[in-house]
Amino acid sequence: MTKWIQMFASHFFVGLSGEQQIQLIRVVEEYLKPTLYQQGS
C-alpha cells in the first residue's frame, strides 16, 4: 500500500520531510488495514 499512497497521494505530502512522510504513511496504512486487507494481504 505504501507505493500506491506515494504514487497517487504524493501531493498531500508537499512540505513534509522524508521521515514525516514515512510516519504519515504508516498511520494511514494502519487506519486502512482493517478495511482494505483481507486475510493478511
PDB file as gemmi writes it, atoms N, CA and C in Angstrom:
CRYST1    1.000    1.000    1.000  90.00  90.00  90.00 P 1                      
ATOM      1  N   MET A   1       0.815  -1.182   0.000  1.00  0.00           N  
ATOM      2  CA  MET A   1       0.000   0.000   0.000  1.00  0.00           C  
ATOM      3  C   MET A   1       0.871   1.264   0.000  1.00  0.00           C  
ATOM      4  N   THR A   2       2.059   1.157   0.522  1.00  0.00           N  
ATOM      5  CA  THR A   2       2.959   2.314   0.584  1.00  0.00           C  
ATOM      6  C   THR A   2       3.200   2.906  -0.798  1.00  0.00           C  
ATOM      7  N   LYS A   3       3.509   2.056  -1.755  1.00  0.00           N  
ATOM      8  CA  LYS A   3       3.802   2.540  -3.115  1.00  0.00           C  
ATOM      9  C   LYS A   3       2.577   3.221  -3.728  1.00  0.00           C  
ATOM     10  N   TRP A   4       1.397   2.653  -3.495  1.00  0.00           N  
ATOM     11  CA  TRP A   4       0.165   3.229  -4.026  1.00  0.00           C  
ATOM     12  C   TRP A   4      -0.049   4.618  -3.436  1.00  0.00           C  
ATOM     13  N   ILE A   5       0.118   4.748  -2.130  1.00  0.00           N  
ATOM     14  CA  ILE A   5      -0.056   6.045  -1.470  1.00  0.00           C  
ATOM     15  C   ILE A   5       0.946   7.049  -2.027  1.00  0.00           C  
ATOM     16  N   GLN A   6       2.198   6.632  -2.164  1.00  0.00           N  
ATOM     17  CA  GLN A   6       3.223   7.530  -2.697  1.00  0.00           C  
ATOM     18  C   GLN A   6       2.898   7.956  -4.124  1.00  0.00           C  
ATOM     19  N   MET A   7       2.366   7.050  -4.919  1.00  0.00           N  
ATOM     20  CA  MET A   7       2.087   7.346  -6.315  1.00  0.00           C  
ATOM     21  C   MET A   7       0.876   8.270  -6.482  1.00  0.00           C  
ATOM     22  N   PHE A   8      -0.185   7.984  -5.770  1.00  0.00           N  
ATOM     23  CA  PHE A   8      -1.439   8.682  -6.020  1.00  0.00           C  
ATOM     24  C   PHE A   8      -1.774   9.777  -5.008  1.00  0.00           C  
ATOM     25  N   ALA A   9      -1.043   9.856  -3.908  1.00  0.00           N  
ATOM     26  CA  ALA A   9      -1.367  10.857  -2.894  1.00  0.00           C  
ATOM     27  C   ALA A   9      -0.163  11.712  -2.509  1.00  0.00           C  
ATOM     28  N   SER A  10       0.856  11.712  -3.346  1.00  0.00           N  
ATOM     29  CA  SER A  10       2.080  12.439  -3.007  1.00  0.00           C  
ATOM     30  C   SER A  10       1.845  13.930  -2.828  1.00  0.00           C  
ATOM     31  N   HIS A  11       0.828  14.477  -3.478  1.00  0.00           N  
ATOM     32  CA  HIS A  11       0.567  15.914  -3.348  1.00  0.00           C  
ATOM     33  C   HIS A  11       0.169  16.291  -1.918  1.00  0.00           C  
ATOM     34  N   PHE A  12      -0.291  15.329  -1.120  1.00  0.00           N  
ATOM     35  CA  PHE A  12      -0.630  15.603   0.276  1.00  0.00           C  
ATOM     36  C   PHE A  12       0.625  15.748   1.145  1.00  0.00           C  
ATOM     37  N   PHE A  13       1.765  15.286   0.638  1.00  0.00           N  
ATOM     38  CA  PHE A  13       2.998  15.276   1.414  1.00  0.00           C  
ATOM     39  C   PHE A  13       3.917  16.454   1.127  1.00  0.00           C  
ATOM     40  N   VAL A  14       3.493  17.359   0.280  1.00  0.00           N  
ATOM     41  CA  VAL A  14       4.321  18.515  -0.057  1.00  0.00           C  
ATOM     42  C   VAL A  14       4.632  19.292   1.221  1.00  0.00           C  
ATOM     43  N   GLY A  15       5.891  19.578   1.426  1.00  0.00           N  
ATOM     44  CA  GLY A  15       6.315  20.347   2.590  1.00  0.00           C  
ATOM     45  C   GLY A  15       6.701  19.496   3.783  1.00  0.00           C  
ATOM     46  N   LEU A  16       6.469  18.186   3.707  1.00  0.00           N  
ATOM     47  CA  LEU A  16       6.859  17.293   4.802  1.00  0.00           C  
ATOM     48  C   LEU A  16       8.227  16.691   4.518  1.00  0.00           C  
ATOM     49  N   SER A  17       8.970  16.455   5.575  1.00  0.00           N  
ATOM     50  CA  SER A  17      10.269  15.800   5.405  1.00  0.00           C  
ATOM     51  C   SER A  17      10.041  14.336   5.043  1.00  0.00           C  
ATOM     52  N   GLY A  18      11.092  13.679   4.592  1.00  0.00           N  
ATOM     53  CA  GLY A  18      11.002  12.264   4.252  1.00  0.00           C  
ATOM     54  C   GLY A  18      10.539  11.421   5.432  1.00  0.00           C  
ATOM     55  N   GLU A  19      11.068  11.711   6.602  1.00  0.00           N  
ATOM     56  CA  GLU A  19      10.683  10.969   7.806  1.00  0.00           C  
ATOM     57  C   GLU A  19       9.215  11.221   8.164  1.00  0.00           C  
ATOM     58  N   GLN A  20       8.761  12.449   8.019  1.00  0.00           N  
ATOM     59  CA  GLN A  20       7.358  12.760   8.288  1.00  0.00           C  
ATOM     60  C   GLN A  20       6.442  12.017   7.312  1.00  0.00           C  
ATOM     61  N   GLN A  21       6.857  11.931   6.066  1.00  0.00           N  
ATOM     62  CA  GLN A  21       6.073  11.213   5.070  1.00  0.00           C  
ATOM     63  C   GLN A  21       5.951   9.734   5.436  1.00  0.00           C  
ATOM     64  N   ILE A  22       7.054   9.140   5.837  1.00  0.00           N  
ATOM     65  CA  ILE A  22       7.058   7.731   6.230  1.00  0.00           C  
ATOM     66  C   ILE A  22       6.122   7.501   7.412  1.00  0.00           C  
ATOM     67  N   GLN A  23       6.207   8.373   8.402  1.00  0.00           N  
ATOM     68  CA  GLN A  23       5.356   8.243   9.583  1.00  0.00           C  
ATOM     69  C   GLN A  23       3.885   8.390   9.219  1.00  0.00           C  
ATOM     70  N   LEU A  24       3.567   9.339   8.379  1.00  0.00           N  
ATOM     71  CA  LEU A  24       2.184   9.560   7.968  1.00  0.00           C  
ATOM     72  C   LEU A  24       1.650   8.370   7.174  1.00  0.00           C  
ATOM     73  N   ILE A  25       2.455   7.837   6.289  1.00  0.00           N  
ATOM     74  CA  ILE A  25       2.039   6.670   5.504  1.00  0.00           C  
ATOM     75  C   ILE A  25       1.775   5.483   6.425  1.00  0.00           C  
ATOM     76  N   ARG A  26       2.604   5.297   7.433  1.00  0.00           N  
ATOM     77  CA  ARG A  26       2.383   4.200   8.389  1.00  0.00           C  
ATOM     78  C   ARG A  26       1.053   4.367   9.118  1.00  0.00           C  
ATOM     79  N   VAL A  27       0.751   5.579   9.520  1.00  0.00           N  
ATOM     80  CA  VAL A  27      -0.521   5.842  10.207  1.00  0.00           C  
ATOM     81  C   VAL A  27      -1.697   5.547   9.285  1.00  0.00           C  
ATOM     82  N   VAL A  28      -1.608   5.989   8.053  1.00  0.00           N  
ATOM     83  CA  VAL A  28      -2.687   5.764   7.082  1.00  0.00           C  
ATOM     84  C   VAL A  28      -2.850   4.266   6.823  1.00  0.00           C  
ATOM     85  N   GLU A  29      -1.750   3.549   6.669  1.00  0.00           N  
ATOM     86  CA  GLU A  29      -1.826   2.107   6.448  1.00  0.00           C  
ATOM     87  C   GLU A  29      -2.508   1.395   7.609  1.00  0.00           C  
ATOM     88  N   GLU A  30      -2.148   1.750   8.821  1.00  0.00           N  
ATOM     89  CA  GLU A  30      -2.766   1.124   9.988  1.00  0.00           C  
ATOM     90  C   GLU A  30      -4.253   1.449  10.064  1.00  0.00           C  
ATOM     91  N   TYR A  31      -4.621   2.642   9.692  1.00  0.00           N  
ATOM     92  CA  TYR A  31      -6.022   3.048   9.687  1.00  0.00           C  
ATOM     93  C   TYR A  31      -6.820   2.264   8.640  1.00  0.00           C  
ATOM     94  N   LEU A  32      -6.230   2.062   7.468  1.00  0.00           N  
ATOM     95  CA  LEU A  32      -6.936   1.410   6.362  1.00  0.00           C  
ATOM     96  C   LEU A  32      -6.886  -0.117   6.400  1.00  0.00           C  
ATOM     97  N   LYS A  33      -5.927  -0.657   7.123  1.00  0.00           N  
ATOM     98  CA  LYS A  33      -5.714  -2.105   7.124  1.00  0.00           C  
ATOM     99  C   LYS A  33      -6.983  -2.905   7.429  1.00  0.00           C  
ATOM    100  N   PRO A  34      -7.765  -2.571   8.464  1.00  0.00           N  
ATOM    101  CA  PRO A  34      -8.954  -3.372   8.750  1.00  0.00           C  
ATOM    102  C   PRO A  34      -9.982  -3.364   7.618  1.00  0.00           C  
ATOM    103  N   THR A  35     -10.002  -2.315   6.830  1.00  0.00           N  
ATOM    104  CA  THR A  35     -10.975  -2.196   5.751  1.00  0.00           C  
ATOM    105  C   THR A  35     -10.477  -2.813   4.447  1.00  0.00           C  
ATOM    106  N   LEU A  36      -9.210  -2.591   4.120  1.00  0.00           N  
ATOM    107  CA  LEU A  36      -8.699  -2.968   2.803  1.00  0.00           C  
ATOM    108  C   LEU A  36      -7.993  -4.314   2.739  1.00  0.00           C  
ATOM    109  N   TYR A  37      -7.396  -4.736   3.837  1.00  0.00           N  
ATOM    110  CA  TYR A  37      -6.660  -6.001   3.835  1.00  0.00           C  
ATOM    111  C   TYR A  37      -7.620  -7.147   4.137  1.00  0.00           C  
ATOM    112  N   GLN A  38      -7.499  -8.188   3.363  1.00  0.00           N  
ATOM    113  CA  GLN A  38      -8.302  -9.392   3.600  1.00  0.00           C  
ATOM    114  C   GLN A  38      -7.373 -10.577   3.728  1.00  0.00           C  
ATOM    115  N   GLN A  39      -7.470 -11.273   4.820  1.00  0.00           N  
ATOM    116  CA  GLN A  39      -6.629 -12.436   5.106  1.00  0.00           C  
ATOM    117  C   GLN A  39      -5.145 -12.101   5.011  1.00  0.00           C  
ATOM    118  N   GLY A  40      -4.764 -10.951   5.536  1.00  0.00           N  
ATOM    119  CA  GLY A  40      -3.361 -10.585   5.621  1.00  0.00           C  
ATOM    120  C   GLY A  40      -2.722  -9.999   4.384  1.00  0.00           C  
ATOM    121  N   SER A  41      -3.490  -9.826   3.313  1.00  0.00           N  
ATOM    122  CA  SER A  41      -2.883  -9.234   2.111  1.00  0.00           C  
ATOM    123  C   SER A  41      -3.833  -8.300   1.414  1.00  0.00           C  
TER     124      SER A  41                                                      
END                                                                             
